[in-house]
Amino acid sequence: MRADGSAPGSAAPTPVRVVIVTLDNHLSGAAARAEATLRRSHPGLSLQFHAAADWEANPASLDACRADIAEGDIVLATMLFLDEHIRAVMPALEARREHCDAMVGAMSDAAVVKLTRLGDYRMDKPAKGPLALLKKLRGSSKPGTASSGSGQMAMLKRLPKILRFIPGTAQDVRAYFLTLQYWLAGSDENFTNLVRNLVDRYADGPRRALRGTMAPAAPADYPELGVYHPAMTARMSERVADLPLPAVPVRGTVGLLVLRSYVLGNDTGHYDGVIAAFEARGLRVIPAFSSGLDARPAIDAFFVRDGKPVIDAMVSLSGFSLVGGPAYNDSVAAADALAMLDLPYLAAHPLEFQTLQAWGKGSQGLLPLEATMMVAIPELDGATVPTVFGGRSEGSGVACTGCDRRCTFPPAEGTRIMQPCPERAEALADRTLKLIALRHAERATRKIALVIFNFPPNAGAVGTAAYLAVFESVFNTLARLKAEGYAVDVPASADALRDAILIGNAARFGADANVAVRIATDDHVRREPHLAEIEAQWGPAPGRSLADANGIQILGAEFGNVFVGVQPPFGYEGDPMRLLFDGTFSPTHAFSAFYRWIREDFGAHAALHFGTHGALEFMPGKQSGLSATSWPDRLIGSLPNFYLYAANNPSEGTIAKRRSNATLISYLTPPIAQAGLYKGLLDLKATLDRY
């Protein structure tokens, strides 16, 4: 046979089918380019790449994956650790294991790893002699060991050099380690040589003539720690000094945590969009990566100097936990690292399990798996402001409807590369900039919008919250702020504060509380960007809620640089469940105007929602992974949001975190139980309630 696997005189090369099954698509582009390279010298070779991330939205892709596994000559399964993914392909993998030339299970659940069969080596058999070296890759068992990931990578590079001189089955173990090296540094070159190495050693049957003909090169080395920028000639460097500076004056420095695998795989469009958005706002970025899924080495190398941070905020673009990755989390170690930085930490996430178009048009937002992996697990570290910033297009040319821009993403050579969501990337940049501005502002200049609630309205409920004495607590907060250097006019007492809010000029305007500001109807109509949606629900401005002949009323009172405002009614107080389930709902004119006034007219540096709970986080929109069409996102905008939430209500507190970008401040519930009434008084109360 010739080197391409065809017999002399034959025009048809012998087929070699290589099948790769993995978690997501971040190496799909590298796989496609590797196949093109390989087919130039071996036209019979085909490389089928399947991502488990596609299966839920596209069941046909799972059928195609199973069919390819059934015909695969070399099968590689990586990053399969979720039960639903394993169950979906395990029967196909098991059925093919003894009939293919080689099968590799790597960086996956133990059941998948044990399917490995390379020559005479089978991973489901006890390791003996040099084969026991595999166990050393387990690393340190101590939680929070910062060096365990780097130690494993160093050992991974050493072992093939050692095993090279040991005959027999040890050579199959060496091939396994080389496969890991190629994959973990998944550039186009390494992906090509990964396939070459497996075919060169294990091609069998009619493909056996290919053995020894593929000439695989050793895994190419790349920096384990480095920085990335699309404007750098080499795109990555080990020196921060090689990063370009923004063209506009620097307003702060942000550390961006990116994944090395996307950089090596040349699939960085989503990162590039974020970098551009941040730099356009005068923020210098340090996009840094480390070799594994522990971000601490990158933090120590590029975000800290002489024990002090050189950044003003840190944003993770990995979609994973700070220490661990998609299948593991060491929140204690992450908390220690974040405490050392003492900076705002935001965790944004790309879409890997659905397309941008599916996310944009869907009411759910993130899929359950995405919400768990990319939001819930990072929350254990203390991450805030979960924001979508990019994803993959379906490649059809159909526009994304996540905002009014209606972005389209042209297909790229048959692969669905990562794309930025420009509107969400800009929103992430704006929120980060506001947090940095808050951090840099002198305390005496900081303006705070403290929001209290009134539910149900017209029932004497202004300033109520679950398990909290609101006015007494607000008074204590104002006093503490003044003591800390904020410009606050503290009332004489909690009762004086209550009177200023509840009485004031309320009688003159027939309102539930003091009218601090009146917004003219013409002003509201001119400045409300979503006026048509509000008027479709509530009629022409100014509407009926908190409105009079002159416009819209903003309830509350200013105390120096602190505005204590009363959140307006949301409109369906008699049927609050409609707020959640009516897809056509929008907030009232007054509700939208209240938050716009806080952001734009009062000029708050931050909002503090006081107690459990208001209606902002329950406004219509996606459940998580909000878009520009989601009302909580529209209302809070880029304003830093802090929220006092009762410690016994984590479920609704989580909603506030994910839907209104809130950083929660928990307060304890009182250690008492409600005594209730004696029977006679209880009957009287029931009679009065019926009356």
C-alpha positions as CSV (number, residue, x, y, z in Angstrom):
1,M,0.0,0.0,0.0
2,R,1.0,3.6,-0.5
3,A,1.4,6.1,2.3
4,D,-2.1,7.4,1.8
5,G,-3.5,3.9,2.5
6,S,-4.4,3.0,-1.1
7,A,-3.2,-0.1,-2.9
8,P,-0.7,0.3,-5.8
9,G,-2.7,1.0,-9.0
10,S,-5.8,1.9,-7.0
11,A,-7.3,5.4,-7.1
12,A,-9.4,5.0,-4.0
13,P,-7.5,5.5,-0.7
14,T,-8.5,3.3,2.2
15,P,-10.9,5.2,4.6
16,V,-9.7,6.0,8.1
17,R,-12.5,7.3,10.2
18,V,-11.5,9.3,13.3
19,V,-14.3,10.2,15.7
20,I,-14.0,12.8,18.5
21,V,-16.8,13.2,21.1
22,T,-16.3,16.0,23.6
23,L,-18.2,18.5,25.8
24,D,-18.3,21.6,23.6
25,N,-17.2,23.1,20.3
26,H,-14.2,25.2,21.4
27,L,-11.8,22.9,19.4
28,S,-14.2,22.3,16.4
29,G,-12.4,24.9,14.3
30,A,-9.0,23.3,15.0
31,A,-10.5,19.9,14.2
32,A,-11.8,21.2,10.8
33,R,-8.5,22.8,9.9
34,A,-6.6,19.6,11.0
35,E,-8.8,17.5,8.8
36,A,-8.1,19.7,5.8
37,T,-4.3,19.4,6.5
38,L,-4.4,15.7,6.9
39,R,-6.5,15.0,3.8
40,R,-3.9,16.7,1.6
41,S,-1.6,13.8,2.3
42,H,-4.2,11.1,3.3
43,P,-7.4,11.8,1.3
44,G,-9.0,8.8,2.8
45,L,-9.0,10.2,6.3
46,S,-12.1,11.8,7.8
47,L,-12.4,13.5,11.1
48,Q,-15.9,13.7,12.7
49,F,-16.2,16.1,15.6
50,H,-19.2,15.9,17.9
51,A,-20.0,18.3,20.9
52,A,-22.4,17.1,23.6
53,A,-23.4,20.7,24.0
54,D,-25.4,20.4,20.8
55,W,-27.4,17.4,21.6
56,E,-30.3,18.9,23.7
57,A,-31.1,21.6,21.1
58,N,-30.5,19.3,18.1
59,P,-31.3,15.7,18.8
60,A,-30.3,14.8,15.2
61,S,-26.7,15.7,16.1
62,L,-26.8,13.0,18.8
63,D,-28.0,10.4,16.3
64,A,-25.2,11.4,14.0
65,C,-22.7,11.1,16.8
66,R,-23.9,7.6,17.6
67,A,-23.7,6.6,14.0
68,D,-20.2,7.9,13.6
69,I,-19.1,6.1,16.8
70,A,-20.5,2.8,15.3
71,E,-18.2,3.3,12.3
72,G,-15.2,4.9,13.9
73,D,-11.7,3.4,13.5
74,I,-10.1,5.7,16.1
75,V,-12.5,7.0,18.8
76,L,-11.6,9.8,21.3
77,A,-14.0,10.8,24.1
78,T,-13.0,13.7,26.3
79,M,-14.7,16.0,28.8
80,L,-17.7,13.8,29.3
81,F,-18.7,14.0,33.0
82,L,-22.4,15.0,32.9
83,D,-24.7,12.0,33.5
84,E,-27.0,12.9,30.6
85,H,-24.1,13.1,28.2
86,I,-22.6,9.9,29.3
87,R,-25.9,8.0,29.2
88,A,-26.4,9.3,25.7
89,V,-23.3,7.7,24.1
90,M,-22.1,5.1,26.6
91,P,-23.9,2.2,24.8
92,A,-22.4,3.2,21.5
93,L,-18.9,3.5,22.9
94,E,-19.1,0.2,24.7
95,A,-20.4,-1.5,21.6
96,R,-17.6,-0.1,19.4
97,R,-14.7,-0.6,21.9
98,E,-13.6,-4.0,20.8
99,H,-14.2,-3.4,17.1
100,C,-12.3,-0.2,16.5
101,D,-8.5,0.2,16.1
102,A,-8.2,2.3,19.3
103,M,-10.4,4.1,21.8
104,V,-9.3,6.8,24.2
105,G,-11.3,8.1,27.1
106,A,-9.7,11.1,28.8
107,M,-10.6,13.9,31.3
108,S,-14.0,12.3,31.8
109,D,-16.1,10.3,34.2
110,A,-14.3,7.1,35.3
111,A,-16.7,5.0,33.3
112,V,-15.6,6.7,30.1
113,V,-11.9,6.7,30.9
114,K,-12.1,2.9,31.6
115,L,-13.1,2.4,28.0
116,T,-9.6,3.3,26.9
117,R,-8.1,0.6,24.7
118,L,-4.7,1.3,23.1
119,G,-2.9,-1.8,21.8
120,D,-2.5,-4.2,24.7
121,Y,-3.3,-1.5,27.3
122,R,-6.8,-1.4,28.7
123,M,-7.7,1.2,31.3
124,D,-10.2,-1.1,32.9
125,K,-7.5,-3.5,34.0
126,P,-5.4,-3.0,37.2
127,A,-2.3,-0.9,36.6
128,K,1.0,-2.7,37.1
129,G,4.6,-1.7,37.1
130,P,5.2,1.5,35.0
131,L,1.5,1.6,34.2
132,A,0.9,2.6,37.8
133,L,2.3,6.0,36.9
134,L,-1.1,6.9,35.7
135,K,-2.2,7.3,39.3
136,K,0.3,10.1,39.9
137,L,-1.8,12.4,37.7
138,R,-4.4,12.5,40.4
139,G,-2.4,15.2,42.1
140,S,-2.7,16.5,45.6
141,S,-5.7,15.4,47.6
142,K,-5.6,18.5,49.8
143,P,-8.2,21.0,49.0
144,G,-7.0,24.4,47.9
145,T,-3.6,23.3,46.8
146,A,-2.6,26.0,44.3
147,S,0.2,24.0,42.7
148,S,-1.7,20.8,42.0
149,G,-2.8,21.8,38.5
150,S,0.7,23.0,37.5
151,G,2.3,20.0,39.1
152,Q,0.0,17.6,37.0
153,M,0.9,19.5,33.8
154,A,4.6,19.2,34.6
155,M,4.3,15.5,35.2
156,L,2.2,15.1,32.1
157,K,5.2,16.5,30.1
158,R,7.8,14.4,31.9
159,L,6.1,11.0,31.7
160,P,6.2,10.5,27.9
161,K,10.0,11.2,28.0
162,I,10.4,8.5,30.7
163,L,8.1,6.0,29.2
164,R,9.9,6.3,25.8
165,F,12.6,3.9,27.1
166,I,10.3,1.3,28.5
167,P,9.2,-1.4,26.1
168,G,5.9,-3.2,25.8
169,T,2.6,-1.9,27.0
170,A,4.3,1.2,28.5
171,Q,4.4,2.6,24.9
172,D,0.6,2.5,24.8
173,V,0.5,4.4,28.1
174,R,3.0,6.9,26.6
175,A,0.6,7.3,23.6
176,Y,-2.2,8.0,26.1
177,F,-0.2,10.8,27.8
178,L,0.8,12.2,24.4
179,T,-2.9,12.4,23.5
180,L,-3.6,14.4,26.6
181,Q,-0.7,16.7,25.8
182,Y,-1.9,17.3,22.2
183,W,-5.5,17.9,23.4
184,L,-4.7,20.2,26.3
185,A,-2.5,22.4,24.0
186,G,-5.1,22.1,21.2
187,S,-3.7,24.3,18.5
188,D,-4.1,23.4,14.8
189,E,-0.7,21.9,14.8
190,N,-1.2,19.8,17.9
191,F,-4.7,18.6,16.8
192,T,-3.2,17.5,13.5
193,N,-0.4,15.6,15.2
194,L,-2.9,14.0,17.8
195,V,-4.6,12.3,14.9
196,R,-1.3,11.4,13.2
197,N,0.0,9.8,16.3
198,L,-3.0,7.6,17.0
199,V,-3.3,6.5,13.3
200,D,0.4,6.0,13.0
201,R,0.5,3.6,16.0
202,Y,-2.9,1.9,16.0
203,A,-4.3,1.8,12.4
204,D,-5.3,-1.8,11.9
205,G,-7.0,-4.2,9.5
206,P,-7.1,-2.7,6.0
207,R,-5.5,0.5,7.4
208,R,-2.5,-1.2,8.9
209,A,-0.2,-0.1,6.1
210,L,-0.5,3.4,7.5
211,R,1.4,2.5,10.6
212,G,4.8,4.2,10.7
213,T,3.9,6.5,7.8
214,M,2.2,9.5,9.5
215,A,5.3,11.1,10.9
216,P,3.7,12.8,13.9
217,A,5.6,15.6,15.5
218,A,6.0,16.0,19.3
219,P,3.4,18.1,21.0
220,A,4.2,21.8,20.4
221,D,4.8,23.8,23.6
222,Y,3.0,27.0,24.4
223,P,3.1,29.2,27.5
224,E,1.4,27.6,30.5
225,L,0.7,31.1,31.8
226,G,0.3,34.1,29.6
227,V,-1.7,37.0,28.3
228,Y,-3.8,37.3,25.2
229,H,-4.7,40.1,22.9
230,P,-5.9,40.0,19.3
231,A,-3.7,43.0,18.4
232,M,-0.5,41.3,19.4
233,T,1.4,39.7,16.5
234,A,1.7,36.4,18.2
235,R,-1.7,36.8,20.0
236,M,-0.2,35.5,23.2
237,S,2.7,36.5,25.4
238,E,4.2,35.8,28.8
239,R,4.7,39.5,29.4
240,V,2.1,42.1,30.4
241,A,4.2,44.8,28.8
242,D,3.4,43.4,25.4
243,L,-0.3,44.2,25.7
244,P,-1.4,47.3,23.8
245,L,-2.9,50.3,25.7
246,P,-6.4,51.6,24.8
247,A,-6.4,54.6,22.5
248,V,-8.5,56.7,25.0
249,P,-7.4,57.8,28.5
250,V,-7.3,54.9,30.9
251,R,-10.1,55.0,33.5
252,G,-9.2,51.7,35.2
253,T,-7.5,48.3,34.7
254,V,-9.5,45.1,34.5
255,G,-8.1,41.6,34.8
256,L,-9.9,39.3,32.3
257,L,-9.7,35.6,32.9
258,V,-9.8,33.7,29.6
259,L,-9.4,30.0,28.7
260,R,-6.1,29.0,27.2
261,S,-7.8,26.3,25.1
262,Y,-9.9,28.9,23.2
263,V,-6.7,30.9,22.6
264,L,-4.7,28.0,21.3
265,G,-7.7,26.8,19.3
266,N,-8.0,30.2,17.6
267,D,-11.6,30.5,18.7
268,T,-11.6,33.9,20.4
269,G,-14.2,36.0,18.8
270,H,-16.2,36.3,22.0
271,Y,-13.2,37.4,23.9
272,D,-12.2,39.9,21.2
273,G,-15.7,41.5,21.5
274,V,-15.3,42.0,25.3
275,I,-11.8,43.4,24.9
276,A,-13.0,45.9,22.3
277,A,-16.0,47.0,24.5
278,F,-13.8,47.5,27.6
279,E,-11.1,49.4,25.7
280,A,-13.6,51.6,24.0
281,R,-14.6,52.8,27.5
282,G,-11.0,53.6,28.5
283,L,-10.5,50.5,30.5
284,R,-7.1,48.8,30.2
285,V,-7.5,45.0,30.1
286,I,-5.1,42.3,31.0
287,P,-6.6,39.1,29.4
288,A,-4.7,36.3,31.2
289,F,-4.8,32.5,31.1
290,S,-3.4,29.5,32.9
291,S,-2.9,26.0,31.6
292,G,-5.5,24.3,33.7
293,L,-8.8,25.2,35.2
294,D,-7.3,26.9,38.2
295,A,-7.1,30.6,37.6
296,R,-5.0,31.4,40.7
297,P,-1.6,31.1,38.9
298,A,-2.7,33.7,36.3
299,I,-4.0,36.0,39.1
300,D,-0.7,35.7,40.9
301,A,1.4,36.2,37.8
302,F,-0.4,39.1,36.1
303,F,-2.9,40.7,38.5
304,V,-0.8,41.1,41.6
305,R,2.6,42.8,42.1
306,D,4.5,42.8,45.4
307,G,1.4,41.4,47.1
308,K,-0.9,44.1,45.9
309,P,-3.4,44.0,43.1
310,V,-2.6,46.1,40.0
311,I,-6.2,45.8,38.7
312,D,-9.4,47.6,39.8
313,A,-11.8,44.7,39.0
314,M,-11.6,41.1,37.8
315,V,-14.0,39.6,35.3
316,S,-14.0,35.9,34.5
317,L,-14.9,35.0,30.9
318,S,-14.4,31.3,31.4
319,G,-18.0,30.4,32.4
320,F,-16.5,28.2,35.1
321,S,-15.6,28.4,38.8
322,L,-12.4,30.2,39.7
323,V,-10.8,27.0,41.0
324,G,-12.0,23.8,39.4
325,G,-13.8,24.1,36.1
326,P,-17.1,22.6,34.9
327,A,-17.1,19.5,37.0
328,Y,-15.4,20.6,40.2
329,N,-15.3,23.6,42.5
330,D,-13.0,24.6,45.4
331,S,-15.0,27.6,46.7
332,V,-12.9,27.8,49.8
333,A,-9.7,28.3,47.8
334,A,-11.5,30.7,45.5
335,A,-12.7,32.8,48.4
336,D,-9.2,33.0,49.8
337,A,-7.9,34.3,46.5
338,L,-10.7,36.8,46.1
339,A,-10.2,38.0,49.7
340,M,-6.6,38.7,48.9
341,L,-7.6,40.8,45.9
342,D,-10.5,42.6,47.7
343,L,-11.9,43.8,44.3
344,P,-15.2,43.5,42.4
345,Y,-15.4,40.0,40.9
346,L,-17.8,39.5,38.0
347,A,-18.4,36.1,36.3
348,A,-19.6,36.4,32.7
349,H,-20.4,33.4,30.5
350,P,-20.5,32.5,26.8
351,L,-23.3,30.3,25.4
352,E,-21.9,26.8,24.6
353,F,-25.1,24.7,24.9
354,Q,-27.3,26.7,22.6
355,T,-27.0,29.2,19.8
356,L,-27.2,32.9,20.1
357,Q,-30.3,32.8,18.1
358,A,-32.0,30.3,20.3
359,W,-31.1,32.3,23.4
360,G,-32.2,35.5,21.9
361,K,-35.7,34.3,20.9
362,G,-36.3,32.1,24.0
363,S,-38.0,33.1,27.2
364,Q,-36.0,30.8,29.3
365,G,-32.6,32.3,28.8
366,L,-29.9,29.9,30.0
367,L,-30.6,26.2,29.8
368,P,-30.6,24.4,33.1
369,L,-27.1,23.0,32.5
370,E,-25.8,26.4,31.6
371,A,-27.4,28.0,34.7
372,T,-25.9,25.3,36.9
373,M,-22.4,25.3,35.4
374,M,-21.9,28.9,34.4
375,V,-23.9,30.8,37.1
376,A,-24.7,28.6,40.2
377,I,-21.2,27.1,40.6
378,P,-19.3,30.5,40.2
379,E,-21.8,32.0,42.7
380,L,-20.3,29.6,45.3
381,D,-17.0,31.5,44.9
382,G,-18.8,34.9,45.4
383,A,-19.1,35.9,41.7
384,T,-21.6,38.6,40.9
385,V,-23.3,40.2,37.8
386,P,-23.7,37.1,35.6
387,T,-23.8,38.3,32.0
388,V,-23.9,36.6,28.7
389,F,-21.2,38.0,26.4
390,G,-21.1,35.8,23.3
391,G,-21.7,32.3,21.9
392,R,-22.0,30.4,18.7
393,S,-24.3,31.2,15.8
394,E,-26.4,28.5,14.2
395,G,-24.8,29.5,10.9
396,S,-28.0,30.1,9.0
397,G,-27.7,33.8,8.6
398,V,-30.8,34.3,10.8
399,A,-30.6,37.3,13.1
400,C,-30.3,37.1,16.8
401,T,-33.3,38.8,18.5
402,G,-31.7,39.3,21.9
403,C,-31.8,43.1,21.3
404,D,-32.9,45.6,18.7
405,R,-29.5,45.3,16.8
406,R,-30.6,42.0,15.1
407,C,-27.0,40.8,14.7
408,T,-26.3,38.2,12.0
409,F,-23.2,36.0,12.0
410,P,-22.0,34.6,8.7
411,P,-20.8,31.0,8.7
412,A,-17.0,30.5,8.8
413,E,-15.7,27.7,6.6
414,G,-18.2,25.1,7.9
415,T,-17.5,25.7,11.6
416,R,-19.5,27.6,14.1
417,I,-16.9,29.8,15.7
418,M,-17.5,31.9,18.8
419,Q,-19.0,35.3,18.2
420,P,-19.4,38.3,20.5
421,C,-22.8,39.6,21.5
422,P,-21.8,43.3,21.1
423,E,-24.8,44.7,23.2
424,R,-24.1,42.3,26.1
425,A,-20.4,42.8,25.9
426,E,-21.0,46.6,26.1
427,A,-23.4,46.1,29.0
428,L,-20.7,44.1,30.9
429,A,-18.1,46.8,30.2
430,D,-20.5,49.5,31.5
431,R,-21.3,47.6,34.7
432,T,-17.6,47.0,35.3
433,L,-16.8,50.6,34.7
434,K,-19.5,51.7,37.2
435,L,-18.1,49.4,39.9
436,I,-14.7,50.8,39.3
437,A,-16.0,54.4,39.4
438,L,-17.8,53.6,42.7
439,R,-14.6,52.2,44.1
440,H,-12.5,55.2,43.1
441,A,-15.1,57.9,44.1
442,E,-14.4,59.8,47.3
443,R,-16.9,58.8,49.9
444,A,-18.2,62.3,50.3
445,T,-19.1,62.4,46.6
446,R,-20.8,59.0,46.4
447,K,-24.6,59.1,45.8
448,I,-26.7,56.2,47.0
449,A,-30.3,55.4,46.1
450,L,-31.8,53.4,49.0
451,V,-35.0,51.8,47.8
452,I,-37.7,50.7,50.3
453,F,-40.9,48.9,49.4
454,N,-44.7,49.4,49.6
455,F,-46.6,46.2,49.1
456,P,-49.5,46.0,49.0
457,P,-49.9,49.7,48.1
458,N,-52.6,51.9,49.7
459,A,-52.5,49.7,52.8
460,G,-50.1,51.4,55.1
461,A,-47.2,49.1,54.0
462,V,-44.6,51.7,53.0
463,G,-41.3,50.7,54.5
464,T,-42.1,47.1,55.3
465,A,-39.9,44.0,54.6
466,A,-39.8,40.5,55.9
467,Y,-38.2,40.2,59.3
468,L,-36.8,43.7,59.2
469,A,-37.5,46.9,61.1
470,V,-37.0,49.0,58.0
471,F,-37.1,52.6,59.3
472,E,-34.9,51.8,62.3
473,S,-32.5,50.0,60.1
474,V,-32.4,52.7,57.5
475,F,-31.8,55.3,60.2
476,N,-28.9,53.2,61.5
477,T,-27.5,52.9,58.0
478,L,-27.6,56.6,57.4
479,A,-25.9,57.3,60.7
480,R,-23.2,54.8,59.8
481,L,-22.7,56.2,56.4
482,K,-22.2,59.7,57.8
483,A,-19.7,58.3,60.3
484,E,-17.8,56.7,57.4
485,G,-17.4,60.0,55.6
486,Y,-20.5,60.0,53.3
487,A,-22.3,63.3,52.8
488,V,-25.6,62.4,54.6
489,D,-28.1,64.6,56.4
490,V,-29.2,62.2,59.1
491,P,-32.6,62.8,60.6
492,A,-32.9,63.3,64.4
493,S,-34.4,59.9,64.9
494,A,-35.9,56.9,63.2
495,D,-39.4,58.5,63.9
496,A,-38.2,61.7,62.2
497,L,-37.1,59.6,59.2
498,R,-40.4,57.8,59.1
499,D,-42.3,61.1,59.1
500,A,-40.1,62.6,56.4
501,I,-40.9,59.7,54.1
502,L,-44.5,58.9,55.1
503,I,-45.9,62.4,55.8
504,G,-43.9,65.2,54.2
505,N,-46.1,66.6,51.4
506,A,-48.0,63.3,50.9
507,A,-51.4,64.8,51.8
508,R,-51.0,67.6,49.3
509,F,-50.5,65.2,46.5
510,G,-52.8,62.4,47.8
511,A,-49.9,60.0,47.8
512,D,-48.8,57.2,50.0
513,A,-45.5,59.0,50.8
514,N,-43.6,62.2,50.3
515,V,-43.3,63.3,46.7
516,A,-39.6,64.0,46.2
517,V,-39.7,64.7,42.4
518,R,-42.3,65.2,39.7
519,I,-41.3,64.1,36.2
520,A,-43.2,66.0,33.5
521,T,-45.1,63.9,31.0
522,D,-43.3,65.4,28.0
523,D,-39.9,64.6,29.6
524,H,-40.9,61.0,30.3
525,V,-42.2,60.6,26.7
526,R,-39.0,62.0,25.3
527,R,-36.6,59.9,27.4
528,E,-38.3,56.6,27.8
529,P,-36.7,54.2,25.3
530,H,-39.4,51.5,25.7
531,L,-42.4,53.8,25.7
532,A,-44.3,51.8,23.1
533,E,-44.2,48.6,25.2
534,I,-45.3,50.4,28.3
535,E,-48.2,52.3,26.6
536,A,-49.4,49.0,25.0
537,Q,-50.0,47.7,28.5
538,W,-50.8,50.8,30.5
539,G,-52.0,53.4,28.0
540,P,-50.6,56.8,27.2
541,A,-48.1,58.5,29.6
542,P,-48.2,59.3,32.4
543,G,-50.5,56.4,33.1
544,R,-52.6,56.0,36.2
545,S,-50.1,54.9,38.8
546,L,-48.4,57.7,40.8
547,A,-49.5,60.2,38.1
548,D,-51.3,63.5,38.1
549,A,-52.0,66.2,35.6
550,N,-48.4,67.4,35.6
551,G,-46.7,64.0,35.2
552,I,-45.2,61.2,37.3
553,Q,-44.5,61.3,41.0
554,I,-41.2,59.9,42.5
555,L,-41.9,59.1,46.2
556,G,-39.2,59.4,48.8
557,A,-36.9,62.1,50.2
558,E,-33.3,63.1,49.8
559,F,-30.9,63.2,52.8
560,G,-27.8,64.7,51.4
561,N,-26.3,62.3,48.9
562,V,-28.7,59.6,49.9
563,F,-32.1,59.3,48.3
564,V,-34.5,57.1,50.2
565,G,-37.1,56.2,47.6
566,V,-40.3,54.2,47.6
567,Q,-40.4,51.6,44.8
568,P,-43.6,52.3,42.8
569,P,-46.4,49.7,42.5
570,F,-45.9,47.2,39.7
571,G,-49.5,47.3,38.6
572,Y,-50.8,43.9,39.3
573,E,-50.8,43.9,43.1
574,G,-54.1,42.1,43.2
575,D,-52.7,39.3,41.0
576,P,-48.9,39.2,41.6
577,M,-48.5,35.9,39.8
578,R,-49.4,37.6,36.6
579,L,-46.2,39.5,36.9
580,L,-44.3,36.3,36.4
581,F,-46.4,34.5,33.8
582,D,-47.9,37.2,31.6
583,G,-45.5,37.4,28.7
584,T,-47.0,40.7,27.5
585,F,-46.5,42.5,30.8
586,S,-44.4,45.6,31.2
587,P,-43.8,47.8,34.2
588,T,-45.9,50.9,34.7
589,H,-44.8,54.3,33.5
590,A,-44.0,55.2,37.1
591,F,-41.9,52.1,37.8
592,S,-39.7,52.7,34.7
593,A,-39.4,56.4,35.4
594,F,-38.4,55.7,39.0
595,Y,-35.3,53.7,38.0
596,R,-34.5,56.0,35.1
597,W,-34.5,59.0,37.5
598,I,-32.3,57.2,40.0
599,R,-29.8,56.3,37.3
600,E,-29.8,59.4,35.2
601,D,-31.1,62.4,37.1
602,F,-30.1,61.7,40.7
603,G,-26.9,60.1,39.4
604,A,-26.6,57.3,41.9
605,H,-23.3,55.5,42.2
606,A,-25.1,52.5,43.6
607,A,-28.6,51.3,44.6
608,L,-29.3,49.6,47.9
609,H,-32.6,47.7,47.9
610,F,-33.6,47.5,51.5
611,G,-35.2,44.2,52.7
612,T,-37.1,41.2,51.4
613,H,-38.3,42.1,48.8
614,G,-39.3,44.3,46.0
615,A,-40.6,43.7,42.4
616,L,-37.5,44.6,40.3
617,E,-36.1,41.1,40.1
618,F,-39.5,39.7,39.2
619,M,-40.1,41.8,36.2
620,P,-40.7,40.1,32.9
621,G,-37.8,38.7,30.9
622,K,-35.6,35.7,30.7
623,Q,-35.2,33.6,33.8
624,S,-31.4,33.9,33.7
625,G,-28.9,35.0,31.2
626,L,-30.9,38.1,30.6
627,S,-30.9,40.1,27.4
628,A,-31.6,43.7,26.5
629,T,-35.3,42.8,26.1
630,S,-35.5,41.7,29.8
631,W,-37.1,44.3,32.0
632,P,-34.9,43.9,35.1
633,D,-31.9,44.4,32.9
634,R,-33.4,47.5,31.4
635,L,-34.4,49.0,34.7
636,I,-31.2,48.5,36.7
637,G,-29.0,49.1,33.7
638,S,-25.3,49.4,34.7
639,L,-26.1,50.7,38.2
640,P,-24.3,48.6,40.9
641,N,-27.0,47.0,42.9
642,F,-26.8,45.8,46.5
643,Y,-29.7,44.1,48.1
644,L,-30.5,43.4,51.8
645,Y,-32.1,39.9,51.8
646,A,-33.4,37.7,54.6
647,A,-31.0,34.8,55.2
648,N,-33.9,32.3,55.3
649,N,-35.0,33.1,51.7
650,P,-32.1,32.0,49.5
651,S,-34.3,31.0,46.6
652,E,-35.7,34.4,45.9
653,G,-32.4,36.0,46.9
654,T,-30.9,33.9,44.0
655,I,-33.5,35.4,41.7
656,A,-32.4,38.9,42.7
657,K,-28.7,38.0,42.1
658,R,-29.3,36.6,38.7
659,R,-32.0,38.9,37.4
660,S,-31.1,42.3,38.9
661,N,-27.3,41.9,39.2
662,A,-27.6,42.2,43.0
663,T,-24.9,41.6,45.4
664,L,-26.7,40.2,48.4
665,I,-26.2,41.3,52.0
666,S,-27.9,38.8,54.2
667,Y,-29.6,39.7,57.5
668,L,-30.8,37.2,60.1
669,T,-34.3,36.5,61.0
670,P,-35.4,37.1,64.6
671,P,-35.3,34.0,66.9
672,I,-39.0,34.2,67.8
673,A,-42.2,32.7,66.6
674,Q,-45.6,34.3,66.2
675,A,-47.7,33.7,69.3
676,G,-51.0,34.2,67.5
677,L,-54.3,35.1,69.2
678,Y,-56.6,33.5,71.6
679,K,-59.7,31.8,70.1
680,G,-62.1,34.6,70.8
681,L,-59.8,37.3,69.4
682,L,-58.9,35.0,66.4
683,D,-62.6,34.8,65.6
684,L,-63.0,38.6,65.9
685,K,-60.0,39.1,63.6
686,A,-61.5,36.8,61.0
687,T,-64.8,38.7,61.2
688,L,-63.0,42.0,60.7
689,D,-61.0,40.6,57.8
690,R,-64.2,39.5,56.1
691,Y,-65.8,42.9,56.7
